[in-house]
Amino acid sequence: MDVVIENKVKVKKSRRTLLRKEGKSNVTYRGIENKNVKYMKDLYVTLIDLKWRWALLILFLGFFLTQLMFSVVYYLLSYFNGDLDHVGDSKFQPCISNLHSYWDALLFSMETQSTVGYGTIYPNAECGGTVPVVYLQIIFGVMLETILLGFIFVKIARPKHRRHTIMFSRNACICLEDQQLTLQLRVGDIRNSHLIDCHVYGALVNRYVNQEKHVYPLFQHELEFEAQGMRDKLYLIWPMVLCHKITAASPLYTLTPDDLQRDTFELIIILEGTIESTGEMVQARTSFTSRDILWGQRLVQLEEYDEKSDKWFINFVRFHEVEMSETPLCSAKELSENPRRSPGYDDEGGRLTRTSLYIN
C-alpha cells in the first residue's frame, strides 16, 4: 500500500538557545567575586572586548584628560611666575609667551601633546620649569597615543570579524545518505580569499543523568562531522554539506521525529580555520535547537554549470532551501534493527512513499 504521511504540529515558543545563530553566547555569569579586579588585571583583553561606544569614549577621554591635566600645570606655572601680571610687558620673560588665560593654556597643551607646532603661544626656554614639563607631556603623549591607537587598531583588525562572511544553513536536516540516517547542514564562505586548514566539529548539549543519579543540565556530547570524502577537513571554495552519520556511537542514535518537537537539546557547530591573507585563526559558531532540525528533508543543490561562460556558479539564493527526501520515521537504532523500515516500506512491510515530517 502507498501511504503519504504529513504531520503538522503546533509548537509552543521555544526556550532561548545557549548560542545565538550568529555565534554569540546567551549564557550569563553570576556570583563572581572581585570580577572587576580580575578584569583589570587582564586589562589588554578587557579593552579589546569592550563595546565600540566605550572604546571610543576611552580614546577621546584619554587624550582630553591628559591635555586638561597639563593645561592646569601650564596655567599654574605661568601664574606663579607672574606671567598673567605682566601681559604686554616687553621686558618681562614669561614661561609661556602670549599665554593670557586658562584657555590659552589649554590650547598650548593640545599643541604640545599633538606636536602640530606652536603658533602665537610658545614656550620660553629661559623659564626653568617650562622645558621639563613640555618634555614630560610629549613623552607621555607618545606613550598614550601608542597604547590607545594600538588597541583601537587591534580591535578593528580582530580575526573574529571574519566569521561574518561564513554562512551556515538556517536548518539542519536528517535524511538517508547511503542507506544510513545522517544529520546534514551547510556551511559556505562568501569571500574569494578562503580559509585554509579549515575543520569543523560539533557538540550536542542536553540533560544527562549518570548512573549515580547525578544530573548534568548542560552535558556536552561530541559530534563528528565530515565533508564528503574529506572527513573533518574543509576546502571552502564552494559551500559544503557537512554530514554526521548517526551510528551506534552517536548521541542521536535513538532520536525519533517526535523527539524534535520537545526542545530537549541544542546542537552547537564550530568551524575553525586560518585567514589566508593574515595568517590569523578564526572561529565561526552557530547553533540549532531540536526544532531547527527537519526530518525527511535534505539541502538542495547549489552548484550550476553555465556552458556559455564555461564556469561553475553557486546559487546562494537557494543556500537555505531544502527538499523532501524519502526517510523512515524511526530512529537510527530502530532502522538498524529492522532494515525493512527504510524507504519503500512502512512499519508493517508495506510500501511507504515520501515520508516526511513538516514542522511549522
C-alpha positions in Angstrom: 0.0 0.0 0.0 1.1 3.6 -0.6 1.0 5.9 2.3 1.8 9.6 2.5 2.5 10.8 6.0 2.3 14.5 6.7 2.3 15.6 10.4 1.7 19.3 11.2 2.4 20.1 14.8 1.7 23.3 16.6 4.5 24.0 19.0 4.8 26.5 21.8 7.5 29.2 21.9 10.9 27.5 22.3 13.3 28.5 25.1 16.2 30.7 24.5 19.3 29.0 23.0 22.7 28.7 24.6 24.2 30.2 21.5 22.7 32.6 19.0 22.6 31.9 15.3 25.4 34.4 14.7 27.6 32.7 17.3 27.2 34.9 20.4 26.6 33.3 23.8 23.4 33.7 25.7 25.0 32.4 28.9 25.1 34.9 31.8 27.6 34.6 34.8 26.5 35.4 38.3 28.2 35.4 41.7 31.8 36.0 40.5 33.8 37.5 43.4 36.1 40.5 42.5 35.1 40.3 38.9 36.1 43.9 38.1 39.5 43.3 39.7 40.1 40.2 37.7 39.2 42.0 34.5 41.5 44.9 35.3 44.4 42.5 35.8 43.7 41.3 32.3 43.4 45.0 31.1 44.6 44.4 27.5 41.9 41.8 26.7 39.3 43.8 28.7 39.9 46.8 26.4 39.8 44.7 23.3 36.5 43.1 24.4 34.8 46.5 25.2 31.9 47.6 23.0 32.8 50.3 20.5 31.0 53.1 22.3 33.1 52.5 25.4 36.3 52.0 23.4 35.8 55.4 21.6 34.9 57.1 24.9 38.2 55.9 26.4 40.1 57.1 23.4 38.7 60.6 23.5 38.8 60.9 27.3 42.3 59.6 27.4 43.6 62.4 25.2 41.3 65.1 26.6 42.0 64.4 30.3 45.8 64.4 29.8 45.6 67.6 27.9 43.4 69.1 30.6 45.8 68.0 33.3 48.8 69.5 31.6 46.9 72.7 30.8 46.4 73.2 34.6 50.1 72.7 35.1 51.0 75.3 32.4 48.5 77.8 33.8 49.8 77.4 37.4 53.4 77.7 36.1 52.5 81.0 34.4 50.5 82.2 37.4 53.3 81.7 39.9 55.9 83.1 37.5 53.8 86.3 37.2 53.1 86.0 33.5 49.5 87.0 33.9 50.5 90.1 35.8 52.9 91.3 33.1 50.8 90.9 30.0 52.2 93.3 27.3 55.4 93.9 29.2 58.2 93.5 26.6 60.9 93.5 29.3 59.4 90.6 31.2 60.4 86.9 30.4 57.3 84.7 30.7 57.4 81.0 30.9 54.9 80.7 28.1 54.7 83.7 25.7 51.3 85.1 24.9 49.5 83.0 27.5 46.9 85.3 28.9 44.2 82.9 30.2 43.4 79.3 31.1 42.0 78.8 27.6 45.4 79.8 26.2 47.0 77.2 28.5 44.6 74.5 27.2 45.4 75.4 23.6 49.1 75.2 24.3 48.7 71.8 26.0 46.9 70.5 22.9 49.6 71.8 20.6 52.3 70.3 22.7 50.8 66.8 23.0 49.7 66.6 19.4 53.1 68.1 18.2 51.4 70.1 15.5 53.7 73.0 16.0 53.4 76.2 18.1 51.6 79.3 16.8 51.4 82.6 18.8 51.7 80.7 22.1 55.1 79.1 22.6 57.4 78.1 25.5 60.3 80.2 26.7 63.4 78.1 27.5 64.7 80.8 29.9 62.0 79.7 32.3 63.4 76.7 34.2 60.1 74.8 34.7 58.8 75.0 31.1 61.2 72.6 29.3 60.8 69.7 31.7 57.0 69.9 31.7 56.9 70.2 27.9 59.3 67.2 27.6 57.2 65.2 30.0 54.0 65.8 28.2 55.4 64.9 24.8 56.8 61.6 26.1 53.5 60.9 27.9 51.5 61.8 24.9 53.5 59.5 22.6 53.0 56.6 25.0 49.3 57.3 25.4 48.8 57.5 21.6 50.7 54.3 21.1 48.5 52.4 23.7 45.1 53.9 22.7 45.5 53.8 19.0 47.2 50.4 19.2 44.2 48.9 21.0 41.8 50.6 18.6 43.7 49.1 15.6 43.7 45.6 17.2 40.0 45.9 17.9 39.4 46.8 14.2 41.7 44.0 12.9 40.4 41.2 15.2 40.0 38.0 13.2 36.7 37.3 14.9 35.0 39.6 12.4 35.9 37.2 9.6 33.1 35.0 10.9 30.6 37.4 9.4 31.4 36.1 5.9 30.9 32.5 7.0 27.4 31.3 6.4 25.6 28.3 8.0 22.3 27.0 6.8 19.2 28.1 8.7 18.1 24.5 9.4 19.8 21.1 9.7 18.2 18.0 8.1 18.0 14.4 8.9 17.8 12.1 5.8 19.2 8.9 4.4 22.7 9.1 2.9 24.0 5.8 1.5 21.2 4.0 3.3 22.2 5.5 6.7 20.4 8.1 8.7 22.5 11.3 8.6 22.4 14.7 10.1 23.2 17.4 7.5 23.9 21.1 7.4 25.5 23.5 5.0 28.4 25.9 5.5 29.8 28.4 3.0 32.4 31.2 2.7 31.4 34.2 0.6 34.9 35.6 0.3 37.2 34.9 -2.6 40.2 34.7 -0.2 39.2 31.4 1.5 40.1 29.9 4.9 43.0 27.4 4.9 43.4 24.4 7.2 39.7 24.6 7.9 38.0 21.9 10.1 34.6 21.6 11.8 33.3 19.8 14.9 30.1 19.9 16.9 28.6 19.3 20.3 25.2 18.2 21.3 24.1 19.7 24.6 21.2 18.2 26.6 20.3 17.0 30.1 22.2 13.9 31.2 21.8 11.7 34.3 24.7 9.4 35.1 24.5 6.0 36.8 24.8 7.7 40.2 21.7 9.7 39.5 23.7 13.0 39.3 22.1 15.4 36.9 24.1 17.4 34.3 21.7 20.0 32.9 24.1 21.0 30.1 26.0 17.9 29.2 28.1 18.1 26.0 28.4 15.1 23.7 30.9 15.1 20.8 29.5 15.1 17.3 31.9 14.3 14.4 31.2 15.8 11.0 32.7 15.1 7.7 32.6 17.0 4.4 32.0 14.3 1.7 35.3 12.4 1.5 37.4 15.0 3.3 36.4 13.9 6.8 36.5 17.0 9.1 38.8 19.0 6.8 37.0 21.6 4.6 38.1 23.2 1.4 35.5 26.0 1.2 35.9 27.2 -2.4 32.2 26.5 -2.6 29.6 25.7 0.1 29.8 22.2 1.5 27.2 20.0 3.1 28.5 18.6 6.5 27.3 15.2 7.5 27.1 13.4 10.8 26.5 9.7 10.4 24.0 8.6 13.1 25.7 5.4 14.2 25.5 3.5 17.5 28.3 5.8 18.8 26.2 8.9 18.0 24.2 10.6 20.8 21.4 10.9 18.1 21.2 7.1 17.7 17.8 6.8 19.5 16.4 10.2 18.2 12.9 10.0 16.6 10.9 12.6 14.7 8.7 13.1 17.8 11.8 14.0 19.9 12.4 17.0 17.7 9.2 18.7 19.0 10.2 18.5 22.6 13.1 21.0 22.5 15.3 18.8 24.6 18.7 19.5 23.1 20.8 22.0 21.3 23.4 21.4 18.6 26.4 23.7 18.5 28.6 23.7 15.4 32.1 25.2 15.5 34.2 25.9 12.4 37.9 26.9 12.7 40.4 27.9 10.1 43.3 30.3 9.3 42.7 33.5 7.4 44.6 33.3 4.2 45.5 37.0 4.0 46.6 37.5 7.6 47.5 34.0 8.9 45.3 34.5 12.0 43.0 31.9 13.3 39.2 32.5 13.2 36.3 30.6 14.7 32.7 30.7 13.5 29.9 29.2 15.5 26.2 28.6 15.2 23.5 26.5 16.9 20.4 24.5 16.1 17.7 23.6 18.5 15.8 20.3 18.1 13.1 22.3 16.3 15.6 23.7 13.8 16.2 20.1 12.5 14.0 19.0 9.7 13.3 15.2 9.4 12.9 13.7 6.0 14.4 16.7 4.1 17.8 17.5 2.6 19.5 20.6 1.4 19.1 21.4 -2.3 21.9 21.6 -4.8 23.6 24.9 -5.3 26.2 24.1 -8.0 25.3 25.1 -11.5 27.4 24.8 -14.6 27.0 27.5 -17.3 28.2 26.2 -20.7 28.1 29.7 -22.2 30.6 31.2 -19.8 32.3 27.8 -19.2 32.1 28.4 -15.4 30.6 26.9 -12.3 28.2 29.1 -10.5 27.0 28.8 -6.8 23.4 30.0 -6.4 23.4 31.4 -2.9 19.7 32.3 -3.3 19.0 28.6 -2.5 21.5 28.4 0.3 18.9 27.7 3.0 16.4 25.8 0.8 15.5 22.2 1.5 13.7 19.5 -0.5 11.8 16.4 0.5 13.7 13.1 0.8 12.4 9.6 1.5 13.3 8.9 5.1 11.9 6.4 7.6 10.1 7.8 10.5 12.1 5.9 13.1 15.4 6.3 15.0 18.7 5.0 13.6 18.6 2.3 16.2 15.2 1.1 15.1 16.3 1.2 11.5 19.4 -0.9 12.1 17.3 -3.5 14.0 14.7 -3.5 11.2 16.1 -2.6 7.8 12.7 -3.1 6.2 11.7 0.4 7.7 14.0 2.0 5.1 12.3 3.9 2.2 9.9 1.7 0.3 8.5 0.0 3.4 6.2 1.1 6.2 6.1 -0.4 9.8 4.3 -3.5 8.5 6.3 -4.1 5.4 4.1 -2.3 3.0 5.1 0.4 0.5 5.8 3.9 2.0 6.4 6.9 -0.2 7.7 10.4 0.6 7.8 10.0 4.3 8.4 13.5 5.7 7.7 15.5 8.8 6.7 19.1 8.4 7.3 21.5 11.2 5.5 24.8 11.4 
